[in-house]
């Protein structure tokens, strides 16, 4: 059996290794506190579950759904965008339903990248950004996200010859894994850059509603001219705790939407209709529940970050996302070695920064997916095991 060469660059080695350590430690009777997986630990609000349960009982809902998404869902996305950002998107031509935002982010490359073409990818970045370009046979040009530039890429440092060859650029704010944010001034810079070099921009906005201390993340599409150059991907996974439902969407440039729709029409037959109708309930229903969930994440953030600071581990406090991006404590230089040492000594599982790209070295990512008492316990164990 000979595997395709495109698989050679794909790897989940570090994630698999950390999961192996989790199981190994748990088998020794150690209580594991898993801060590695960015999956919500709470259920969706009742009104969403109720709609899903009701729609599943209807026999007519078990046929193939439309690849683009049912009209009710696309209309709900359009209404949500206008209400949340003041952005108008045509539900018929500028919105596409996705099996989670990762579905669209992986497949968008097949619409624009031929073998050898360049895509500009953040480093560190969510792994699907790199996996997508590798599967499409393209070439990744990493955009370093560095603390000294607030984890924003320096577009002026991209060589002009690279920019002219690039077909696609990924940006992601609020960011996973680095938990950074961006403003409209940066997005304007991106739009200008994309127009100059004829690049399709894909903004991953999965964490737009998970923001703290009064901060409200903007949409890339709020910038004049943004719809001329790009699209924005979103997910119901994090905002409404619907990760297992696999439902998201992309909105923006109609030509990009049409191209991605063509790819997906040759791959799948759309999202189960009851899930789309549950998505309608999520987007059009009361958002008060979301505020309560965000408050819960903010308290978890404070418990974890303030606790780590008190024991001498100086960790920045994020303004958004469900992650903490922590520089390695003194005495460690390898994120992998520290993460393994941490789980062995404390039972606390985190993700080494190197798992997200070369520029992720020197950090670990912690997910705010445990209740406050578990986070306090994690801090207490770390305090007992290390002297910072």
DOMAR-693262 format. One record per residue (C-alpha): residue number from 1; residue in one letter; y, x, z. Coordinates in steps of 0.05 Angstrom, whole numbers. Layout:
<lumkols>
k->NUM, r->A, north->Y, east->X, up->Z
...
</lumkols>
This chain:
<lumkols>
k->1, r->X, north->0, east->0, up->0
k->2, r->X, north->67, east->28, up->-20
k->3, r->X, north->130, east->0, up->11
k->4, r->X, north->194, east->-8, up->-28
k->5, r->X, north->243, east->49, up->-19
k->6, r->X, north->297, east->1, up->4
k->7, r->X, north->260, east->-5, up->71
k->8, r->X, north->268, east->70, up->85
k->9, r->X, north->339, east->63, up->113
k->10, r->X, north->324, east->1, up->155
k->11, r->X, north->308, east->12, up->228
k->12, r->X, north->306, east->-25, up->293
k->13, r->X, north->279, east->37, up->328
k->14, r->X, north->329, east->41, up->386
k->15, r->X, north->328, east->-33, up->399
k->16, r->X, north->251, east->-32, up->398
k->17, r->X, north->250, east->29, up->442
k->18, r->X, north->294, east->-4, up->495
k->19, r->X, north->251, east->-67, up->493
k->20, r->X, north->190, east->-23, up->503
k->21, r->X, north->223, east->8, up->564
k->22, r->X, north->241, east->-62, up->590
k->23, r->X, north->168, east->-83, up->586
k->24, r->X, north->144, east->-18, up->616
k->25, r->X, north->190, east->-24, up->675
k->26, r->X, north->174, east->-97, up->685
k->27, r->X, north->99, east->-81, up->685
k->28, r->X, north->112, east->-36, up->744
k->29, r->X, north->136, east->-96, up->784
k->30, r->X, north->210, east->-79, up->777
k->31, r->X, north->258, east->-138, up->771
k->32, r->X, north->292, east->-127, up->703
k->33, r->X, north->365, east->-147, up->692
k->34, r->X, north->371, east->-150, up->616
k->35, r->X, north->442, east->-139, up->591
k->36, r->X, north->419, east->-116, up->522
k->37, r->X, north->413, east->-180, up->481
k->38, r->X, north->476, east->-217, up->460
k->39, r->X, north->444, east->-286, up->464
k->40, r->X, north->476, east->-340, up->507
k->41, r->X, north->437, east->-356, up->570
k->42, r->X, north->465, east->-427, up->576
k->43, r->X, north->445, east->-490, up->537
k->44, r->X, north->492, east->-527, up->490
k->45, r->X, north->535, east->-584, up->518
k->46, r->X, north->500, east->-651, up->526
k->47, r->X, north->535, east->-687, up->469
k->48, r->X, north->509, east->-636, up->419
k->49, r->X, north->438, east->-640, up->446
k->50, r->X, north->442, east->-716, up->445
k->51, r->X, north->461, east->-719, up->371
k->52, r->X, north->406, east->-670, up->353
k->53, r->X, north->354, east->-710, up->392
k->54, r->X, north->376, east->-775, up->360
k->55, r->X, north->377, east->-748, up->289
k->56, r->X, north->308, east->-716, up->295
k->57, r->X, north->277, east->-786, up->306
k->58, r->X, north->302, east->-810, up->238
k->59, r->X, north->249, east->-803, up->183
k->60, r->X, north->301, east->-797, up->128
k->61, r->X, north->327, east->-731, up->157
k->62, r->X, north->265, east->-691, up->142
k->63, r->X, north->277, east->-679, up->67
k->64, r->X, north->309, east->-618, up->36
k->65, r->X, north->382, east->-610, up->55
k->66, r->X, north->435, east->-587, up->6
k->67, r->X, north->442, east->-512, up->2
k->68, r->X, north->518, east->-516, up->9
k->69, r->X, north->513, east->-560, up->71
k->70, r->X, north->522, east->-635, up->78
k->71, r->X, north->591, east->-661, up->65
k->72, r->X, north->600, east->-683, up->138
k->73, r->X, north->589, east->-612, up->163
k->74, r->X, north->635, east->-580, up->112
k->75, r->X, north->688, east->-631, up->128
k->76, r->X, north->681, east->-616, up->202
k->77, r->X, north->690, east->-542, up->188
k->78, r->X, north->753, east->-557, up->148
k->79, r->X, north->782, east->-600, up->203
k->80, r->X, north->765, east->-547, up->255
k->81, r->X, north->801, east->-493, up->216
k->82, r->X, north->864, east->-534, up->208
k->83, r->X, north->864, east->-555, up->281
k->84, r->X, north->848, east->-486, up->309
k->85, r->X, north->886, east->-439, up->261
k->86, r->X, north->931, east->-483, up->219
k->87, r->X, north->890, east->-460, up->158
k->88, r->X, north->872, east->-510, up->103
k->89, r->X, north->806, east->-499, up->68
k->90, r->X, north->777, east->-547, up->17
k->91, r->X, north->710, east->-572, up->45
k->92, r->X, north->682, east->-580, up->-26
k->93, r->X, north->697, east->-512, up->-54
k->94, r->X, north->720, east->-466, up->3
k->95, r->X, north->666, east->-478, up->56
k->96, r->X, north->592, east->-461, up->55
k->97, r->X, north->541, east->-476, up->109
k->98, r->X, north->497, east->-418, up->131
k->99, r->X, north->434, east->-408, up->172
k->100, r->X, north->477, east->-371, up->222
k->101, r->X, north->532, east->-323, up->202
k->102, r->X, north->482, east->-266, up->197
k->103, r->X, north->449, east->-303, up->139
k->104, r->X, north->513, east->-300, up->98
k->105, r->X, north->533, east->-230, up->120
k->106, r->X, north->465, east->-204, up->96
k->107, r->X, north->466, east->-240, up->30
k->108, r->X, north->539, east->-230, up->10
k->109, r->X, north->522, east->-160, up->-15
k->110, r->X, north->475, east->-187, up->-68
k->111, r->X, north->533, east->-225, up->-98
k->112, r->X, north->579, east->-165, up->-106
k->113, r->X, north->541, east->-100, up->-98
k->114, r->X, north->501, east->-67, up->-154
k->115, r->X, north->460, east->-5, up->-139
k->116, r->X, north->507, east->53, up->-123
k->117, r->X, north->568, east->9, up->-109
k->118, r->X, north->607, east->24, up->-46
k->119, r->X, north->619, east->-22, up->13
k->120, r->X, north->666, east->-4, up->70
k->121, r->X, north->629, east->-16, up->135
k->122, r->X, north->655, east->-8, up->207
k->123, r->X, north->622, east->46, up->249
k->124, r->X, north->601, east->27, up->302
k->125, r->X, north->584, east->-41, up->274
k->126, r->X, north->536, east->-99, up->278
k->127, r->X, north->470, east->-75, up->247
k->128, r->X, north->466, east->-128, up->192
k->129, r->X, north->528, east->-98, up->159
k->130, r->X, north->489, east->-35, up->144
k->131, r->X, north->423, east->-70, up->131
k->132, r->X, north->455, east->-114, up->78
k->133, r->X, north->484, east->-57, up->38
k->134, r->X, north->419, east->-19, up->41
k->135, r->X, north->378, east->-78, up->17
k->136, r->X, north->426, east->-89, up->-41
k->137, r->X, north->419, east->-16, up->-61
k->138, r->X, north->492, east->0, up->-48
k->139, r->X, north->525, east->58, up->-13
k->140, r->X, north->556, east->53, up->56
k->141, r->X, north->623, east->85, up->69
k->142, r->X, north->634, east->83, up->145
k->143, r->X, north->701, east->63, up->174
k->144, r->X, north->707, east->99, up->241
k->145, r->X, north->727, east->53, up->299
k->146, r->X, north->758, east->100, up->350
k->147, r->X, north->788, east->87, up->418
k->148, r->X, north->851, east->125, up->400
k->149, r->X, north->866, east->72, up->347
k->150, r->X, north->845, east->13, up->389
k->151, r->X, north->780, east->10, up->350
k->152, r->X, north->816, east->-10, up->286
k->153, r->X, north->798, east->26, up->221
k->154, r->X, north->850, east->71, up->191
k->155, r->X, north->855, east->44, up->120
k->156, r->X, north->905, east->98, up->102
k->157, r->X, north->851, east->150, up->114
k->158, r->X, north->803, east->122, up->63
k->159, r->X, north->805, east->168, up->3
k->160, r->X, north->835, east->133, up->-58
k->161, r->X, north->775, east->150, up->-102
k->162, r->X, north->729, east->116, up->-51
k->163, r->X, north->775, east->56, up->-46
k->164, r->X, north->776, east->48, up->-122
k->165, r->X, north->700, east->47, up->-123
k->166, r->X, north->691, east->1, up->-64
k->167, r->X, north->672, east->-71, up->-79
k->168, r->X, north->667, east->-100, up->-9
k->169, r->X, north->696, east->-89, up->61
k->170, r->X, north->672, east->-116, up->127
k->171, r->X, north->718, east->-127, up->187
k->172, r->X, north->700, east->-160, up->253
k->173, r->X, north->750, east->-181, up->307
k->174, r->X, north->737, east->-197, up->363
k->175, r->X, north->687, east->-142, up->352
k->176, r->X, north->614, east->-132, up->367
k->177, r->X, north->597, east->-83, up->396
k->178, r->X, north->664, east->-51, up->416
k->179, r->X, north->696, east->-116, up->442
k->180, r->X, north->763, east->-98, up->409
k->181, r->X, north->813, east->-148, up->380
k->182, r->X, north->861, east->-147, up->321
k->183, r->X, north->928, east->-180, up->306
k->184, r->X, north->957, east->-212, up->244
k->185, r->X, north->995, east->-147, up->228
k->186, r->X, north->928, east->-111, up->220
k->187, r->X, north->900, east->-168, up->178
k->188, r->X, north->962, east->-164, up->133
k->189, r->X, north->947, east->-91, up->123
k->190, r->X, north->876, east->-109, up->103
k->191, r->X, north->900, east->-161, up->53
k->192, r->X, north->949, east->-112, up->21
k->193, r->X, north->895, east->-58, up->17
k->194, r->X, north->845, east->-106, up->-14
k->195, r->X, north->895, east->-129, up->-66
k->196, r->X, north->913, east->-58, up->-85
k->197, r->X, north->841, east->-38, up->-95
k->198, r->X, north->809, east->-104, up->-116
k->199, r->X, north->762, east->-108, up->-56
k->200, r->X, north->728, east->-170, up->-28
k->201, r->X, north->741, east->-176, up->47
k->202, r->X, north->690, east->-207, up->93
k->203, r->X, north->715, east->-221, up->164
k->204, r->X, north->663, east->-235, up->217
k->205, r->X, north->696, east->-283, up->266
k->206, r->X, north->636, east->-303, up->308
k->207, r->X, north->672, east->-291, up->374
k->208, r->X, north->738, east->-327, up->360
k->209, r->X, north->731, east->-375, up->419
k->210, r->X, north->705, east->-325, up->471
k->211, r->X, north->772, east->-297, up->492
k->212, r->X, north->803, east->-288, up->560
k->213, r->X, north->868, east->-285, up->600
k->214, r->X, north->903, east->-333, up->552
k->215, r->X, north->889, east->-292, up->490
k->216, r->X, north->874, east->-332, up->427
k->217, r->X, north->844, east->-291, up->370
k->218, r->X, north->875, east->-305, up->302
k->219, r->X, north->840, east->-319, up->237
k->220, r->X, north->843, east->-269, up->179
k->221, r->X, north->856, east->-330, up->135
k->222, r->X, north->923, east->-342, up->170
k->223, r->X, north->953, east->-284, up->132
k->224, r->X, north->988, east->-305, up->67
k->225, r->X, north->944, east->-284, up->8
k->226, r->X, north->881, east->-276, up->50
k->227, r->X, north->844, east->-329, up->11
k->228, r->X, north->859, east->-291, up->-53
k->229, r->X, north->817, east->-231, up->-29
k->230, r->X, north->766, east->-255, up->21
k->231, r->X, north->726, east->-301, up->66
k->232, r->X, north->712, east->-310, up->139
k->233, r->X, north->644, east->-319, up->171
k->234, r->X, north->633, east->-359, up->233
k->235, r->X, north->576, east->-381, up->277
k->236, r->X, north->562, east->-438, up->325
k->237, r->X, north->514, east->-392, up->363
k->238, r->X, north->563, east->-364, up->413
k->239, r->X, north->617, east->-418, up->419
k->240, r->X, north->568, east->-475, up->429
k->241, r->X, north->505, east->-438, up->453
k->242, r->X, north->467, east->-458, up->391
k->243, r->X, north->438, east->-390, up->374
k->244, r->X, north->368, east->-415, up->361
k->245, r->X, north->392, east->-471, up->316
k->246, r->X, north->414, east->-420, up->263
k->247, r->X, north->477, east->-454, up->238
k->248, r->X, north->542, east->-423, up->217
k->249, r->X, north->590, east->-424, up->158
k->250, r->X, north->635, east->-383, up->114
k->251, r->X, north->704, east->-405, up->91
k->252, r->X, north->757, east->-378, up->44
k->253, r->X, north->760, east->-354, up->-28
k->254, r->X, north->726, east->-405, up->-72
k->255, r->X, north->699, east->-354, up->-122
k->256, r->X, north->666, east->-315, up->-65
k->257, r->X, north->638, east->-379, up->-37
k->258, r->X, north->611, east->-399, up->-105
k->259, r->X, north->577, east->-331, up->-114
k->260, r->X, north->545, east->-333, up->-46
k->261, r->X, north->523, east->-405, up->-57
k->262, r->X, north->489, east->-383, up->-122
k->263, r->X, north->450, east->-329, up->-84
k->264, r->X, north->429, east->-377, up->-30
k->265, r->X, north->409, east->-432, up->-78
k->266, r->X, north->356, east->-385, up->-104
k->267, r->X, north->331, east->-369, up->-33
k->268, r->X, north->332, east->-431, up->11
k->269, r->X, north->340, east->-506, up->11
k->270, r->X, north->392, east->-511, up->65
k->271, r->X, north->395, east->-525, up->140
k->272, r->X, north->355, east->-580, up->173
k->273, r->X, north->401, east->-641, up->170
k->274, r->X, north->397, east->-659, up->245
k->275, r->X, north->421, east->-589, up->262
k->276, r->X, north->480, east->-597, up->214
k->277, r->X, north->498, east->-663, up->246
k->278, r->X, north->493, east->-631, up->315
k->279, r->X, north->542, east->-579, up->286
k->280, r->X, north->589, east->-635, up->266
k->281, r->X, north->587, east->-660, up->338
k->282, r->X, north->603, east->-589, up->362
k->283, r->X, north->662, east->-578, up->317
k->284, r->X, north->693, east->-648, up->322
k->285, r->X, north->677, east->-665, up->394
k->286, r->X, north->716, east->-647, up->457
k->287, r->X, north->728, east->-572, up->465
k->288, r->X, north->739, east->-577, up->540
k->289, r->X, north->667, east->-554, up->551
k->290, r->X, north->682, east->-491, up->512
k->291, r->X, north->740, east->-476, up->558
k->292, r->X, north->693, east->-480, up->618
k->293, r->X, north->642, east->-435, up->585
k->294, r->X, north->696, east->-383, up->569
k->295, r->X, north->719, east->-385, up->641
k->296, r->X, north->647, east->-370, up->662
k->297, r->X, north->645, east->-310, up->616
k->298, r->X, north->713, east->-286, up->642
k->299, r->X, north->687, east->-288, up->714
k->300, r->X, north->624, east->-250, up->693
k->301, r->X, north->667, east->-198, up->658
k->302, r->X, north->709, east->-189, up->721
k->303, r->X, north->648, east->-183, up->766
k->304, r->X, north->616, east->-130, up->722
k->305, r->X, north->677, east->-89, up->702
k->306, r->X, north->712, east->-92, up->769
k->307, r->X, north->647, east->-75, up->804
k->308, r->X, north->633, east->-15, up->760
k->309, r->X, north->705, east->10, up->769
k->310, r->X, north->698, east->5, up->844
k->311, r->X, north->638, east->52, up->843
k->312, r->X, north->674, east->102, up->798
k->313, r->X, north->651, east->82, up->728
k->314, r->X, north->716, east->70, up->691
k->315, r->X, north->701, east->15, up->641
k->316, r->X, north->754, east->-21, up->599
k->317, r->X, north->762, east->-96, up->609
k->318, r->X, north->754, east->-133, up->543
k->319, r->X, north->802, east->-187, up->520
k->320, r->X, north->747, east->-223, up->481
k->321, r->X, north->674, east->-227, up->460
k->322, r->X, north->613, east->-230, up->506
k->323, r->X, north->605, east->-155, up->511
k->324, r->X, north->630, east->-95, up->551
k->325, r->X, north->635, east->-30, up->512
k->326, r->X, north->628, east->23, up->566
k->327, r->X, north->640, east->98, up->556
k->328, r->X, north->584, east->140, up->585
k->329, r->X, north->595, east->160, up->657
k->330, r->X, north->609, east->234, up->672
k->331, r->X, north->549, east->279, up->664
k->332, r->X, north->519, east->243, up->604
k->333, r->X, north->529, east->257, up->530
k->334, r->X, north->472, east->219, up->498
k->335, r->X, north->476, east->143, up->500
k->336, r->X, north->401, east->137, up->487
k->337, r->X, north->383, east->184, up->544
k->338, r->X, north->430, east->149, up->592
k->339, r->X, north->404, east->80, up->574
k->340, r->X, north->332, east->102, up->586
k->341, r->X, north->352, east->136, up->651
k->342, r->X, north->388, east->73, up->673
k->343, r->X, north->330, east->26, up->661
k->344, r->X, north->281, east->73, up->694
k->345, r->X, north->324, east->81, up->757
k->346, r->X, north->353, east->11, up->763
k->347, r->X, north->317, east->-38, up->718
k->348, r->X, north->383, east->-53, up->683
k->349, r->X, north->375, east->-55, up->607
k->350, r->X, north->434, east->-38, up->561
k->351, r->X, north->439, east->-18, up->488
k->352, r->X, north->456, east->54, up->471
k->353, r->X, north->519, east->58, up->428
k->354, r->X, north->484, east->101, up->376
k->355, r->X, north->444, east->39, up->357
k->356, r->X, north->507, east->13, up->323
k->357, r->X, north->524, east->75, up->284
k->358, r->X, north->543, east->148, up->291
k->359, r->X, north->611, east->131, up->322
k->360, r->X, north->577, east->90, up->375
k->361, r->X, north->551, east->153, up->409
k->362, r->X, north->583, east->163, up->477
k->363, r->X, north->580, east->88, up->495
k->364, r->X, north->533, east->34, up->517
k->365, r->X, north->539, east->-41, up->504
k->366, r->X, north->529, east->-91, up->560
k->367, r->X, north->522, east->-166, up->546
k->368, r->X, north->551, east->-217, up->595
k->369, r->X, north->488, east->-259, up->593
k->370, r->X, north->470, east->-263, up->667
k->371, r->X, north->499, east->-303, up->724
k->372, r->X, north->549, east->-269, up->771
k->373, r->X, north->499, east->-256, up->826
k->374, r->X, north->454, east->-218, up->777
k->375, r->X, north->513, east->-177, up->753
k->376, r->X, north->531, east->-160, up->825
k->377, r->X, north->459, east->-138, up->835
k->378, r->X, north->463, east->-95, up->773
k->379, r->X, north->526, east->-61, up->799
k->380, r->X, north->493, east->-51, up->867
k->381, r->X, north->432, east->-18, up->836
k->382, r->X, north->475, east->28, up->793
k->383, r->X, north->517, east->47, up->854
k->384, r->X, north->453, east->65, up->892
k->385, r->X, north->424, east->106, up->834
k->386, r->X, north->486, east->145, up->812
k->387, r->X, north->547, east->180, up->840
k->388, r->X, north->605, east->175, up->792
</lumkols>
